[in-house]
Amino acid sequence: MSIDLNWRPTSYSDFNRLPASVYLPDYLPGEVEIARIMIESILEDIISIRARWRSGRYRYRVVDEHGVWVELCRKSSMKPLTLGQLIDLIQGSNQVGDPYAGNGLLEGLWNCSWSEGGSSELEDAVNFAHVKSDYYSELSAWYQERGRQWRIERVQALQRERMEECSYCEKEYDPESQDTYMHDCEEERAYNREMQVQRKQRKEAWHAYPLTSEIQEVFDDWWTAHGSERMSETGERGDFAFPGNHAFRPVAQHIIDTIRSTGSMPSGFFTAEFLFRHSYLRARRYTTQVDFATLADKANVIRKQYPDAEWWMMDVASYFEDDDPPALPESGKGDNSD
């Protein structure tokens, strides 16, 4: 349907004034309501757009039932407004103090109703406030189309806000449109293929590493002796938390650091702190302690006590699949002698 934005009424005195709400301000002498915004609130609030002839010009004001001051983008005219000029008045005027000021009288209400809602709530926001006029019969139709465009703009804005740059191809994509939340691009697939090749090569390197069997024994002994220990918030053993892999991580790193510096497996007593997060907002520091001199004996005692237990073990090659085996010093490779 074609809407003539240049159409204007011959005057604003051809119609009887629309009855004012009980809570709206009274009409000024000679004043008429040229458009009304109706809000589907609990009190069914109304915003009244009015005009009156005074001193050779039509003077405009906007009132509501709460006495909110409205800053008009146009205050007067010599002739009645065209439909396009009335739309400009509604689109360009704002309630003072409104957090959505700058969006116009009607669209400001749509934005307020929708706020940070999802795309499924956009139609409800448009239905929250609508406009009608006894002088401008096509005003409602124009805003119905504007409401449709507004919904499309909001959906597009949501998509733009969600867009992220792919770290592989550097193109933007919408994470919510992907089944895996990742950008399915050839660059990422090529990277993943390369990572699989490298991990396979590292696993093979770990299997050929001269100290892998000794590291695996320490891994197995630690998980048997310490893997099921519970810690309290003070770092002492207790019933509060089961840190599992969090406690093992500094132990594994200590093994690698010791081999890298000495070419031998660690010995003696080792203590380390680690962070364990109980929830999104709560994290605590704990202490783990390992006596490498007695670790194997302690694990064997536990195995004898529970001969039928199935212990959860950590494979060395899998644990270090993203790290190459540490280079051994030129002297003392794998030498545990004094």
C-alpha positions as a Markdown table, in Angstrom:
| # | Residue | x | y | z |
|---|---|---|---|---|
| 1 | Met | 0.0 | 0.0 | 0.0 |
| 2 | Ser | 1.3 | 3.4 | -1.0 |
| 3 | Ile | 1.2 | 6.0 | 1.8 |
| 4 | Asp | 1.2 | 9.7 | 0.8 |
| 5 | Leu | 3.5 | 11.4 | 3.3 |
| 6 | Asn | 2.8 | 14.8 | 1.8 |
| 7 | Trp | -0.9 | 14.7 | 2.6 |
| 8 | Arg | -2.1 | 17.2 | 5.2 |
| 9 | Pro | -5.6 | 18.0 | 6.7 |
| 10 | Thr | -7.0 | 21.3 | 5.8 |
| 11 | Ser | -7.2 | 22.3 | 9.4 |
| 12 | Tyr | -7.3 | 20.8 | 13.0 |
| 13 | Ser | -10.8 | 22.1 | 13.7 |
| 14 | Asp | -12.9 | 19.7 | 11.6 |
| 15 | Phe | -13.2 | 17.0 | 14.2 |
| 16 | Asn | -14.5 | 16.9 | 17.7 |
| 17 | Arg | -11.8 | 16.6 | 20.2 |
| 18 | Leu | -11.1 | 13.0 | 21.4 |
| 19 | Pro | -12.1 | 12.6 | 25.0 |
| 20 | Ala | -9.1 | 13.0 | 27.3 |
| 21 | Ser | -8.2 | 10.4 | 29.8 |
| 22 | Val | -9.2 | 11.1 | 33.4 |
| 23 | Tyr | -5.5 | 11.5 | 34.2 |
| 24 | Leu | -4.5 | 13.5 | 31.2 |
| 25 | Pro | -4.1 | 17.3 | 31.5 |
| 26 | Asp | -7.2 | 19.3 | 30.3 |
| 27 | Tyr | -7.2 | 20.7 | 26.8 |
| 28 | Leu | -6.1 | 24.3 | 26.5 |
| 29 | Pro | -8.6 | 26.7 | 24.8 |
| 30 | Gly | -8.9 | 25.7 | 21.2 |
| 31 | Glu | -6.6 | 22.7 | 21.6 |
| 32 | Val | -7.2 | 19.4 | 19.8 |
| 33 | Glu | -5.5 | 16.0 | 19.9 |
| 34 | Ile | -4.0 | 15.2 | 16.5 |
| 35 | Ala | -2.6 | 11.8 | 17.5 |
| 36 | Arg | -2.6 | 9.5 | 20.5 |
| 37 | Ile | 0.0 | 6.9 | 21.6 |
| 38 | Met | -1.6 | 4.1 | 23.6 |
| 39 | Ile | 0.5 | 1.9 | 25.9 |
| 40 | Glu | -0.5 | -1.6 | 26.8 |
| 41 | Ser | 0.6 | -1.1 | 30.4 |
| 42 | Ile | -1.3 | -2.1 | 33.5 |
| 43 | Leu | -2.8 | 1.4 | 33.7 |
| 44 | Glu | -3.2 | 1.6 | 29.9 |
| 45 | Asp | -1.2 | 4.9 | 29.8 |
| 46 | Ile | -1.8 | 7.4 | 27.0 |
| 47 | Ile | 0.5 | 10.0 | 25.4 |
| 48 | Ser | -1.4 | 12.8 | 23.7 |
| 49 | Ile | 0.0 | 14.9 | 20.9 |
| 50 | Arg | -1.9 | 18.1 | 20.7 |
| 51 | Ala | -2.2 | 21.3 | 18.5 |
| 52 | Arg | -3.9 | 24.6 | 19.0 |
| 53 | Trp | -4.1 | 27.8 | 16.8 |
| 54 | Arg | -2.4 | 30.7 | 18.5 |
| 55 | Ser | -0.9 | 34.0 | 17.1 |
| 56 | Gly | -1.1 | 32.8 | 13.5 |
| 57 | Arg | 0.5 | 29.4 | 14.0 |
| 58 | Tyr | -0.3 | 25.9 | 15.2 |
| 59 | Arg | 1.4 | 25.3 | 18.5 |
| 60 | Tyr | 2.2 | 21.7 | 19.5 |
| 61 | Arg | 2.7 | 20.0 | 22.8 |
| 62 | Val | 2.9 | 16.4 | 24.1 |
| 63 | Val | 1.4 | 15.4 | 27.4 |
| 64 | Asp | 0.9 | 12.2 | 29.3 |
| 65 | Glu | -0.8 | 11.1 | 32.5 |
| 66 | His | 2.4 | 11.4 | 34.7 |
| 67 | Gly | 3.5 | 15.0 | 33.9 |
| 68 | Val | 6.6 | 13.9 | 32.0 |
| 69 | Trp | 8.2 | 16.7 | 30.1 |
| 70 | Val | 8.7 | 16.1 | 26.4 |
| 71 | Glu | 11.3 | 17.9 | 24.4 |
| 72 | Leu | 9.7 | 18.5 | 21.0 |
| 73 | Cys | 11.7 | 18.6 | 17.8 |
| 74 | Arg | 9.1 | 20.9 | 16.3 |
| 75 | Lys | 7.0 | 23.4 | 18.3 |
| 76 | Ser | 4.9 | 25.2 | 15.7 |
| 77 | Ser | 3.9 | 25.5 | 12.1 |
| 78 | Met | 1.8 | 27.8 | 9.9 |
| 79 | Lys | -0.2 | 25.0 | 8.3 |
| 80 | Pro | -1.3 | 21.6 | 9.7 |
| 81 | Leu | 1.5 | 19.1 | 9.5 |
| 82 | Thr | 1.8 | 16.7 | 6.6 |
| 83 | Leu | 1.7 | 13.1 | 7.5 |
| 84 | Gly | 5.5 | 13.0 | 7.0 |
| 85 | Gln | 6.0 | 16.0 | 9.3 |
| 86 | Leu | 3.8 | 14.4 | 12.0 |
| 87 | Ile | 5.9 | 11.2 | 11.8 |
| 88 | Asp | 9.1 | 13.4 | 12.1 |
| 89 | Leu | 7.6 | 15.0 | 15.2 |
| 90 | Ile | 6.9 | 11.6 | 16.8 |
| 91 | Gln | 10.2 | 10.2 | 15.7 |
| 92 | Gly | 12.3 | 13.2 | 16.8 |
| 93 | Ser | 10.7 | 14.1 | 20.1 |
| 94 | Asn | 11.7 | 12.5 | 23.4 |
| 95 | Gln | 10.7 | 12.3 | 27.0 |
| 96 | Val | 13.2 | 14.2 | 29.1 |
| 97 | Gly | 15.1 | 11.7 | 31.4 |
| 98 | Asp | 14.1 | 8.7 | 29.4 |
| 99 | Pro | 17.0 | 6.3 | 29.2 |
| 100 | Tyr | 15.9 | 5.5 | 25.6 |
| 101 | Ala | 15.8 | 9.2 | 24.6 |
| 102 | Gly | 16.9 | 9.7 | 21.0 |
| 103 | Asn | 14.7 | 6.9 | 19.7 |
| 104 | Gly | 11.5 | 8.9 | 19.5 |
| 105 | Leu | 8.2 | 8.8 | 21.4 |
| 106 | Leu | 6.9 | 5.5 | 20.0 |
| 107 | Glu | 10.2 | 3.6 | 19.2 |
| 108 | Gly | 11.5 | 4.7 | 22.6 |
| 109 | Leu | 8.6 | 2.7 | 24.1 |
| 110 | Trp | 9.4 | -0.3 | 21.9 |
| 111 | Asn | 13.0 | -0.2 | 23.0 |
| 112 | Cys | 12.0 | 0.1 | 26.6 |
| 113 | Ser | 9.6 | -2.8 | 26.4 |
| 114 | Trp | 12.1 | -5.0 | 24.5 |
| 115 | Ser | 15.2 | -3.8 | 26.4 |
| 116 | Glu | 17.7 | -6.7 | 26.3 |
| 117 | Gly | 15.2 | -9.3 | 25.3 |
| 118 | Gly | 15.6 | -11.8 | 22.6 |
| 119 | Ser | 14.3 | -11.8 | 19.0 |
| 120 | Ser | 11.2 | -13.8 | 20.1 |
| 121 | Glu | 10.1 | -10.8 | 22.2 |
| 122 | Leu | 10.3 | -8.2 | 19.5 |
| 123 | Glu | 6.7 | -8.5 | 18.3 |
| 124 | Asp | 5.4 | -8.1 | 21.9 |
| 125 | Ala | 7.5 | -4.9 | 22.1 |
| 126 | Val | 5.8 | -3.5 | 19.0 |
| 127 | Asn | 2.4 | -4.4 | 20.3 |
| 128 | Phe | 3.2 | -2.7 | 23.6 |
| 129 | Ala | 2.6 | 0.7 | 22.2 |
| 130 | His | 0.8 | 1.9 | 19.1 |
| 131 | Val | -0.5 | 5.1 | 17.6 |
| 132 | Lys | -3.8 | 6.3 | 16.1 |
| 133 | Ser | -5.2 | 9.5 | 14.8 |
| 134 | Asp | -8.6 | 10.8 | 13.7 |
| 135 | Tyr | -6.8 | 13.4 | 11.4 |
| 136 | Tyr | -4.3 | 11.1 | 9.8 |
| 137 | Ser | -5.9 | 7.8 | 8.7 |
| 138 | Glu | -2.6 | 6.4 | 7.4 |
| 139 | Leu | -0.5 | 7.0 | 10.4 |
| 140 | Ser | -1.3 | 3.6 | 12.0 |
| 141 | Ala | -0.5 | 1.9 | 8.7 |
| 142 | Trp | 2.9 | 3.7 | 8.5 |
| 143 | Tyr | 3.8 | 2.6 | 12.0 |
| 144 | Gln | 2.8 | -1.0 | 11.4 |
| 145 | Glu | 5.3 | -1.1 | 8.5 |
| 146 | Arg | 7.8 | 0.8 | 10.7 |
| 147 | Gly | 7.3 | -1.8 | 13.4 |
| 148 | Arg | 8.1 | -4.6 | 10.9 |
| 149 | Gln | 11.3 | -2.8 | 9.9 |
| 150 | Trp | 12.2 | -2.1 | 13.5 |
| 151 | Arg | 12.0 | -5.8 | 14.3 |
| 152 | Ile | 14.3 | -6.6 | 11.4 |
| 153 | Glu | 16.8 | -3.9 | 12.5 |
| 154 | Arg | 16.8 | -5.3 | 16.0 |
| 155 | Val | 17.5 | -8.9 | 14.8 |
| 156 | Gln | 20.3 | -7.6 | 12.6 |
| 157 | Ala | 21.7 | -5.7 | 15.5 |
| 158 | Leu | 21.6 | -8.8 | 17.7 |
| 159 | Gln | 23.5 | -10.7 | 15.0 |
| 160 | Arg | 26.1 | -7.9 | 14.7 |
| 161 | Glu | 26.6 | -8.0 | 18.5 |
| 162 | Arg | 27.1 | -11.8 | 18.4 |
| 163 | Met | 29.6 | -11.7 | 15.5 |
| 164 | Glu | 33.1 | -12.8 | 16.3 |
| 165 | Glu | 36.2 | -12.9 | 14.3 |
| 166 | Cys | 37.4 | -16.4 | 13.5 |
| 167 | Ser | 41.0 | -16.8 | 14.7 |
| 168 | Tyr | 41.8 | -19.1 | 11.8 |
| 169 | Cys | 40.4 | -17.4 | 8.7 |
| 170 | Glu | 39.9 | -13.9 | 10.3 |
| 171 | Lys | 36.4 | -13.7 | 8.9 |
| 172 | Glu | 33.4 | -12.7 | 11.1 |
| 173 | Tyr | 30.8 | -15.3 | 11.9 |
| 174 | Asp | 27.8 | -15.8 | 14.2 |
| 175 | Pro | 28.7 | -18.4 | 16.8 |
| 176 | Glu | 25.0 | -19.2 | 17.5 |
| 177 | Ser | 24.5 | -20.3 | 13.9 |
| 178 | Gln | 27.2 | -23.0 | 14.3 |
| 179 | Asp | 26.4 | -26.4 | 15.8 |
| 180 | Thr | 29.8 | -26.6 | 17.5 |
| 181 | Tyr | 30.0 | -22.8 | 18.4 |
| 182 | Met | 33.1 | -22.7 | 16.2 |
| 183 | His | 33.5 | -21.3 | 12.7 |
| 184 | Asp | 33.4 | -24.2 | 10.3 |
| 185 | Cys | 36.1 | -23.0 | 7.9 |
| 186 | Glu | 38.7 | -24.7 | 5.8 |
| 187 | Glu | 41.5 | -22.9 | 7.7 |
| 188 | Glu | 40.3 | -24.4 | 11.0 |
| 189 | Arg | 39.9 | -27.8 | 9.5 |
| 190 | Ala | 43.4 | -27.6 | 8.2 |
| 191 | Tyr | 44.7 | -26.5 | 11.6 |
| 192 | Asn | 43.0 | -29.4 | 13.3 |
| 193 | Arg | 44.4 | -31.9 | 10.9 |
| 194 | Glu | 47.9 | -30.5 | 11.5 |
| 195 | Met | 47.3 | -30.7 | 15.3 |
| 196 | Gln | 46.3 | -34.3 | 15.0 |
| 197 | Val | 49.5 | -35.1 | 13.0 |
| 198 | Gln | 51.6 | -33.3 | 15.5 |
| 199 | Arg | 49.9 | -35.0 | 18.5 |
| 200 | Lys | 50.5 | -38.4 | 16.9 |
| 201 | Gln | 54.1 | -37.5 | 16.3 |
| 202 | Arg | 54.5 | -36.4 | 19.9 |
| 203 | Lys | 52.9 | -39.5 | 21.3 |
| 204 | Glu | 55.3 | -41.6 | 19.2 |
| 205 | Ala | 58.2 | -39.5 | 20.6 |
| 206 | Trp | 57.0 | -40.1 | 24.2 |
| 207 | His | 56.7 | -43.8 | 23.6 |
| 208 | Ala | 60.3 | -43.8 | 22.4 |
| 209 | Tyr | 61.5 | -41.5 | 25.2 |
| 210 | Pro | 64.0 | -43.2 | 27.5 |
| 211 | Leu | 62.3 | -42.1 | 30.8 |
| 212 | Thr | 58.7 | -42.6 | 29.8 |
| 213 | Ser | 58.4 | -45.9 | 31.6 |
| 214 | Glu | 59.8 | -44.4 | 34.8 |
| 215 | Ile | 57.4 | -41.4 | 34.4 |
| 216 | Gln | 54.5 | -43.8 | 33.9 |
| 217 | Glu | 55.4 | -45.6 | 37.1 |
| 218 | Val | 55.4 | -42.4 | 39.1 |
| 219 | Phe | 52.1 | -41.4 | 37.5 |
| 220 | Asp | 50.5 | -44.7 | 38.4 |
| 221 | Asp | 51.9 | -44.5 | 42.0 |
| 222 | Trp | 50.7 | -41.0 | 42.5 |
| 223 | Trp | 47.1 | -41.7 | 41.4 |
| 224 | Thr | 47.0 | -44.8 | 43.5 |
| 225 | Ala | 48.4 | -43.1 | 46.6 |
| 226 | His | 47.1 | -39.5 | 46.2 |
| 227 | Gly | 44.4 | -39.4 | 43.5 |
| 228 | Ser | 41.5 | -40.0 | 45.8 |
| 229 | Glu | 42.6 | -37.7 | 48.6 |
| 230 | Arg | 40.3 | -35.0 | 49.7 |
| 231 | Met | 41.4 | -31.5 | 50.8 |
| 232 | Ser | 40.0 | -29.0 | 53.2 |
| 233 | Glu | 40.2 | -25.3 | 52.5 |
| 234 | Thr | 43.2 | -25.0 | 54.8 |
| 235 | Gly | 45.2 | -27.4 | 52.6 |
| 236 | Glu | 44.9 | -30.2 | 55.1 |
| 237 | Arg | 43.3 | -33.5 | 54.2 |
| 238 | Gly | 39.6 | -33.6 | 54.9 |
| 239 | Asp | 36.2 | -34.1 | 53.4 |
| 240 | Phe | 35.7 | -30.8 | 51.7 |
| 241 | Ala | 37.0 | -31.1 | 48.1 |
| 242 | Phe | 38.3 | -33.7 | 45.7 |
| 243 | Pro | 40.8 | -31.8 | 43.6 |
| 244 | Gly | 42.0 | -34.7 | 41.5 |
| 245 | Asn | 43.7 | -33.5 | 38.4 |
| 246 | His | 44.2 | -30.0 | 39.8 |
| 247 | Ala | 46.6 | -31.5 | 42.5 |
| 248 | Phe | 48.3 | -33.7 | 39.9 |
| 249 | Arg | 49.2 | -30.9 | 37.5 |
| 250 | Pro | 52.0 | -29.3 | 39.6 |
| 251 | Val | 53.4 | -32.8 | 40.3 |
| 252 | Ala | 53.6 | -33.7 | 36.6 |
| 253 | Gln | 55.2 | -30.3 | 35.9 |
| 254 | His | 57.8 | -30.9 | 38.6 |
| 255 | Ile | 58.7 | -34.2 | 37.0 |
| 256 | Ile | 59.3 | -32.6 | 33.6 |
| 257 | Asp | 61.2 | -29.6 | 35.1 |
| 258 | Thr | 63.5 | -32.0 | 37.1 |
| 259 | Ile | 64.2 | -34.1 | 34.0 |
| 260 | Arg | 64.9 | -31.0 | 31.9 |
| 261 | Ser | 67.4 | -29.7 | 34.5 |
| 262 | Thr | 69.0 | -32.9 | 35.8 |
| 263 | Gly | 68.2 | -35.6 | 33.3 |
| 264 | Ser | 66.9 | -37.7 | 36.1 |
| 265 | Met | 63.6 | -38.5 | 37.8 |
| 266 | Pro | 62.8 | -36.3 | 40.9 |
| 267 | Ser | 63.5 | -37.6 | 44.4 |
| 268 | Gly | 62.8 | -36.3 | 47.9 |
| 269 | Phe | 59.9 | -34.2 | 49.2 |
| 270 | Phe | 57.9 | -31.9 | 46.9 |
| 271 | Thr | 55.3 | -29.4 | 48.0 |
| 272 | Ala | 53.2 | -27.2 | 45.7 |
| 273 | Glu | 50.1 | -24.9 | 45.9 |
| 274 | Phe | 47.3 | -25.1 | 43.4 |
| 275 | Leu | 44.0 | -23.3 | 42.7 |
| 276 | Phe | 40.8 | -25.3 | 42.8 |
| 277 | Arg | 37.5 | -23.6 | 41.7 |
| 278 | His | 34.5 | -24.9 | 43.5 |
| 279 | Ser | 32.1 | -22.7 | 41.5 |
| 280 | Tyr | 32.1 | -19.8 | 39.1 |
| 281 | Leu | 32.6 | -17.3 | 41.9 |
| 282 | Arg | 34.5 | -19.3 | 44.4 |
| 283 | Ala | 38.1 | -20.6 | 44.2 |
| 284 | Arg | 40.5 | -21.6 | 46.9 |
| 285 | Arg | 44.2 | -22.5 | 47.2 |
| 286 | Tyr | 45.3 | -25.9 | 48.4 |
| 287 | Thr | 48.6 | -27.6 | 49.0 |
| 288 | Thr | 49.7 | -31.0 | 47.6 |
| 289 | Gln | 52.7 | -32.9 | 49.0 |
| 290 | Val | 54.6 | -35.8 | 47.5 |
| 291 | Asp | 57.5 | -37.8 | 48.9 |
| 292 | Phe | 59.0 | -39.4 | 45.9 |
| 293 | Ala | 61.3 | -41.6 | 48.0 |
| 294 | Thr | 58.3 | -43.4 | 49.6 |
| 295 | Leu | 55.7 | -42.9 | 46.9 |
| 296 | Ala | 56.1 | -46.4 | 45.3 |
| 297 | Asp | 56.0 | -48.1 | 48.7 |
| 298 | Lys | 52.8 | -46.2 | 49.7 |
| 299 | Ala | 51.1 | -47.1 | 46.5 |
| 300 | Asn | 52.0 | -50.8 | 46.8 |
| 301 | Val | 50.5 | -50.9 | 50.3 |
| 302 | Ile | 47.3 | -49.5 | 49.0 |
| 303 | Arg | 47.2 | -52.0 | 46.1 |
| 304 | Lys | 47.7 | -54.8 | 48.6 |
| 305 | Gln | 44.9 | -53.5 | 50.8 |
| 306 | Tyr | 42.5 | -53.3 | 47.8 |
| 307 | Pro | 43.7 | -56.0 | 45.4 |
| 308 | Asp | 40.4 | -56.0 | 43.4 |
| 309 | Ala | 40.2 | -52.2 | 43.0 |
| 310 | Glu | 40.5 | -50.6 | 39.6 |
| 311 | Trp | 42.7 | -47.6 | 39.8 |
| 312 | Trp | 42.2 | -44.7 | 37.4 |
| 313 | Met | 45.5 | -44.1 | 35.6 |
| 314 | Met | 46.9 | -41.3 | 33.4 |
| 315 | Asp | 48.8 | -42.3 | 30.3 |
| 316 | Val | 52.0 | -40.3 | 29.9 |
| 317 | Ala | 51.8 | -39.9 | 26.1 |
| 318 | Ser | 48.2 | -38.8 | 26.3 |
| 319 | Tyr | 48.8 | -36.4 | 29.2 |
| 320 | Phe | 51.6 | -34.7 | 27.3 |
| 321 | Glu | 50.1 | -34.9 | 23.8 |
| 322 | Asp | 50.6 | -31.1 | 23.4 |
| 323 | Asp | 54.2 | -31.1 | 24.7 |
| 324 | Asp | 57.4 | -32.5 | 23.3 |
| 325 | Pro | 59.5 | -34.7 | 25.6 |
| 326 | Pro | 62.0 | -32.6 | 27.5 |
| 327 | Ala | 65.5 | -32.5 | 26.1 |
| 328 | Leu | 67.9 | -34.5 | 28.3 |
| 329 | Pro | 71.2 | -32.9 | 29.4 |
| 330 | Glu | 74.2 | -34.1 | 27.5 |
| 331 | Ser | 75.5 | -35.9 | 30.6 |
| 332 | Gly | 73.5 | -38.1 | 33.0 |
| 333 | Lys | 70.7 | -38.9 | 30.6 |
| 334 | Gly | 68.3 | -41.0 | 32.6 |
| 335 | Asp | 71.1 | -41.6 | 35.3 |
| 336 | Asn | 69.6 | -41.9 | 38.8 |
| 337 | Ser | 73.0 | -42.7 | 40.4 |
| 338 | Asp | 74.6 | -40.4 | 42.9 |
